[in-house]
Amino acid sequence: MTAALDSIQTKETWPTSNADETHDEPAQLSPFARTIFEAKYAMRRDDGSSETWAETAERAVSNVLGALGYSSGDPDYEAALALVRERKFIPGGRYLYASGRDLHQTQNCLLMRADDSREGWAGLMRRAGMALMTGAGIGVDYSDVREAGARIKKTGGEASGPIALMNIINGIGRGVMQGGSRRSAIWAGLSWKHPDVMDFIRCKDWSQEIRDLKAADFNFPAAMDMTNISVLLDDEFFEAYGNADHIRHRRAHEVYWKVVSKMTTTGEPGFSIDVGENAGETLRNACTEVTSADDDDICNLGSINLARIETREEMAEAVRLGTLFLLAGTVYSHLPYDEVHAVRSRNRRLGLGLMGVHEWLLKRGKPYGPDRELGHWLDLYAGSDFWAATYAAEHGLTPPVKTRAIAPTGTIGIIAETTTGIEPIFAVAYKRRYKTAGPLVDIHQFQYVVDPTAKRLVDGGVRPEAIEDAYTLSFDVRRRVEFQQWVQQWVDHGISSTINLPAPLTDPEDQLSFGEMLMEHLPRLRGITCYPDGARGGQPLSVVPYAQAVGQEGVVFEENEETCVGGVCGA
């Protein structure tokens, strides 16, 4: 096959599969999974009906692999299509939504660096707007922006500082709702050495009045509410922290323990760690799993559903085909703005991920944690490097610099009906809030969800209260951190994983214990974030008893309504 251009034009392409085939989703998707699929990713026909999952799979595979010359009848094409139809590999949400559209920007997030100049600020606003309006999240390292109050020689004024710029970008994100329903995803990072880092750590300290308004309406505007934040740690941080004679020893301890205090009470900031061979890779995507040192780099995501892979041979094949799909995506995808082209052509980063890891363990009767057999499967996962280099050479492309990143796989994990990323089951049953676009105003809805993995276990006779989940594991936080550190050995980018805590840790002794445990593992992680249950009002997921949710799956409730209208029941 001949090499393809880095960007190609295609028309909106509909597959020809028959909706009555056995691959059609009514036989596969649960009511909740189908609701999310149709709301977020399915194309609409002229008559208003939604395409099926089988059609979405064919739309994505035909367009993306077509960029490298693969078509129906080719063995790799047919194998990749079957893999997606069977939800053993699911491309990132951008692929599901945008493949085949006139603007087929199928790559998830842009990684940016804020430049300390008027031109740099204006340029970041342009790039952020272009990225968010095409459905890509953004991550920005603001460490090069001078501190607030610094003198500006040319104008004689004072610098606003990085936090002011962060709030401008946050405001752009508030106004951009791609496709009418996709919330902007933004991340901000600041070096631990920056003079404004203490203000950064506190930048989401909302007043009680704001918290109450957020609890009543999750979308009520607040400072930095569209943005996840992390303090960036480098090799010097760990040198300074452990050496009492280091000039920055005191500063390292002040920053570390202030972050620990905040992350264990409010959930933010987290830490981003870029040390050793990863030094300088301070740019992150919105969920922090893809890393780079290069401004305008881009992430490119798809995940293997480990829970549906039955054998090591099938796992090896999923790695091969998932890598091929993502490599083809670096050729197929349009880009939000011109500067990204050169960086993508040079780096060609792939983010082959995993989901269903906890379900894989549960199916084998194993606890959540490091496991020798799982390690052998992860060895196969690391084979993505070989396949990326092999297919890049075959198609005349630059070889990808890195190939593996484990994303949080939120909505595609719901479609896959398995555990997301390396996360444990969130809860056996929970309430999930979300927003859809109404004819005049946005509609806030929720559904009760019985976790699909938990349901399969309960149907097999396991008591709901006996199933290990994120809530029960929140009382064993060391095990969560140790597992993330263990899996990181096979991941050359990062892992997006949130460590759940049962409640905010307000006792200084509890914070000390957590911080000492975390420091043991921190140098071998790429990033860490926590969420204490109840730390933020209006949180989208809330644990509910199994008995409350069972039997109500598929019912759509509209928040703040008291009657059933048009089949949507108020609550």
KALINDA-V98707 format. One record per residue. SS is DSSP state (~ for helix, > for strand, _ for the rest). Layout:
BEGIN
ss:SS
ss:SS
END
This chain:
BEGIN
ss:_
ss:_
ss:_
ss:_
ss:_
ss:_
ss:_
ss:_
ss:_
ss:_
ss:_
ss:_
ss:_
ss:_
ss:_
ss:_
ss:_
ss:_
ss:_
ss:_
ss:_
ss:_
ss:_
ss:_
ss:~
ss:~
ss:~
ss:_
ss:_
ss:_
ss:~
ss:~
ss:~
ss:~
ss:~
ss:~
ss:~
ss:~
ss:~
ss:~
ss:_
ss:_
ss:_
ss:>
ss:_
ss:_
ss:_
ss:_
ss:_
ss:>
ss:_
ss:_
ss:~
ss:~
ss:~
ss:~
ss:~
ss:~
ss:~
ss:~
ss:~
ss:~
ss:~
ss:~
ss:~
ss:~
ss:_
ss:_
ss:_
ss:_
ss:_
ss:_
ss:_
ss:_
ss:~
ss:~
ss:~
ss:~
ss:~
ss:~
ss:~
ss:~
ss:~
ss:~
ss:~
ss:_
ss:_
ss:_
ss:>
ss:>
ss:>
ss:_
ss:~
ss:~
ss:~
ss:~
ss:~
ss:~
ss:_
ss:_
ss:_
ss:_
ss:_
ss:_
ss:_
ss:_
ss:_
ss:_
ss:>
ss:>
ss:>
ss:>
ss:>
ss:_
ss:_
ss:_
ss:_
ss:~
ss:~
ss:~
ss:~
ss:~
ss:~
ss:~
ss:~
ss:~
ss:~
ss:~
ss:~
ss:~
ss:~
ss:~
ss:~
ss:_
ss:_
ss:_
ss:>
ss:>
ss:>
ss:>
ss:>
ss:_
ss:_
ss:_
ss:_
ss:_
ss:_
ss:_
ss:_
ss:_
ss:>
ss:_
ss:_
ss:_
ss:_
ss:_
ss:_
ss:>
ss:_
ss:_
ss:_
ss:~
ss:~
ss:~
ss:~
ss:~
ss:~
ss:~
ss:~
ss:~
ss:~
ss:~
ss:~
ss:~
ss:~
ss:_
ss:>
ss:>
ss:_
ss:_
ss:_
ss:>
ss:>
ss:_
ss:_
ss:>
ss:>
ss:>
ss:>
ss:>
ss:>
ss:_
ss:_
ss:_
ss:_
ss:_
ss:~
ss:~
ss:~
ss:~
ss:~
ss:_
ss:_
ss:_
ss:_
ss:_
ss:_
ss:~
ss:~
ss:~
ss:~
ss:~
ss:~
ss:~
ss:~
ss:~
ss:_
ss:_
ss:_
ss:_
ss:_
ss:_
ss:_
ss:_
ss:_
ss:_
ss:>
ss:>
ss:>
ss:>
ss:>
ss:>
ss:>
ss:_
ss:~
ss:~
ss:~
ss:~
ss:~
ss:~
ss:~
ss:~
ss:_
ss:_
ss:_
ss:_
ss:_
ss:_
ss:~
ss:~
ss:~
ss:~
ss:~
ss:~
ss:~
ss:~
ss:~
ss:~
ss:~
ss:~
ss:~
ss:~
ss:~
ss:_
ss:_
ss:_
ss:_
ss:_
ss:_
ss:>
ss:>
ss:>
ss:>
ss:_
ss:_
ss:~
ss:~
ss:~
ss:_
ss:_
ss:_
ss:_
ss:>
ss:>
ss:_
ss:_
ss:_
ss:_
ss:_
ss:_
ss:>
ss:>
ss:_
ss:_
ss:_
ss:_
ss:>
ss:>
ss:_
ss:_
ss:>
ss:>
ss:>
ss:>
ss:>
ss:~
ss:~
ss:~
ss:_
ss:_
ss:_
ss:~
ss:~
ss:~
ss:~
ss:~
ss:~
ss:~
ss:~
ss:~
ss:~
ss:~
ss:~
ss:~
ss:~
ss:~
ss:~
ss:~
ss:~
ss:~
ss:~
ss:~
ss:_
ss:_
ss:_
ss:_
ss:_
ss:_
ss:~
ss:~
ss:~
ss:~
ss:~
ss:~
ss:~
ss:~
ss:~
ss:_
ss:_
ss:_
ss:>
ss:>
ss:>
ss:>
ss:>
ss:_
ss:~
ss:~
ss:~
ss:~
ss:~
ss:~
ss:~
ss:_
ss:_
ss:_
ss:_
ss:_
ss:_
ss:_
ss:_
ss:~
ss:~
ss:~
ss:~
ss:~
ss:~
ss:~
ss:~
ss:~
ss:~
ss:_
ss:_
ss:~
ss:~
ss:~
ss:~
ss:~
ss:~
ss:~
ss:~
ss:~
ss:~
ss:~
ss:_
ss:_
ss:_
ss:_
ss:_
ss:_
ss:_
ss:_
ss:_
ss:>
ss:_
ss:>
ss:_
ss:_
ss:_
ss:~
ss:~
ss:~
ss:~
ss:~
ss:~
ss:~
ss:_
ss:_
ss:_
ss:_
ss:_
ss:_
ss:_
ss:_
ss:_
ss:_
ss:_
ss:_
ss:>
ss:>
ss:>
ss:>
ss:>
ss:>
ss:>
ss:>
ss:>
ss:_
ss:_
ss:_
ss:_
ss:>
ss:>
ss:>
ss:>
ss:>
ss:>
ss:>
ss:>
ss:>
ss:_
ss:~
ss:~
ss:~
ss:~
ss:~
ss:~
ss:~
ss:~
ss:_
ss:_
ss:_
ss:_
ss:~
ss:~
ss:~
ss:_
ss:_
ss:_
ss:~
ss:~
ss:~
ss:~
ss:_
ss:_
ss:_
ss:~
ss:~
ss:~
ss:~
ss:~
ss:~
ss:~
ss:~
ss:~
ss:~
ss:~
ss:~
ss:_
ss:_
ss:_
ss:_
ss:_
ss:_
ss:>
ss:_
ss:_
ss:>
ss:>
ss:>
ss:>
ss:_
ss:_
ss:_
ss:_
ss:_
ss:_
ss:~
ss:~
ss:~
ss:~
ss:~
ss:~
ss:~
ss:~
ss:~
ss:~
ss:~
ss:~
ss:~
ss:~
ss:~
ss:_
ss:_
ss:_
ss:_
ss:>
ss:>
ss:>
ss:>
ss:>
ss:>
ss:_
ss:_
ss:_
ss:_
ss:_
ss:_
ss:_
ss:_
ss:>
ss:>
ss:>
ss:_
ss:_
ss:~
ss:~
ss:~
ss:~
ss:_
ss:_
ss:_
ss:_
ss:_
ss:_
ss:_
ss:>
ss:>
ss:_
ss:_
ss:_
ss:_
ss:_
ss:_
ss:>
ss:_
ss:_
ss:>
ss:>
ss:>
ss:_
END
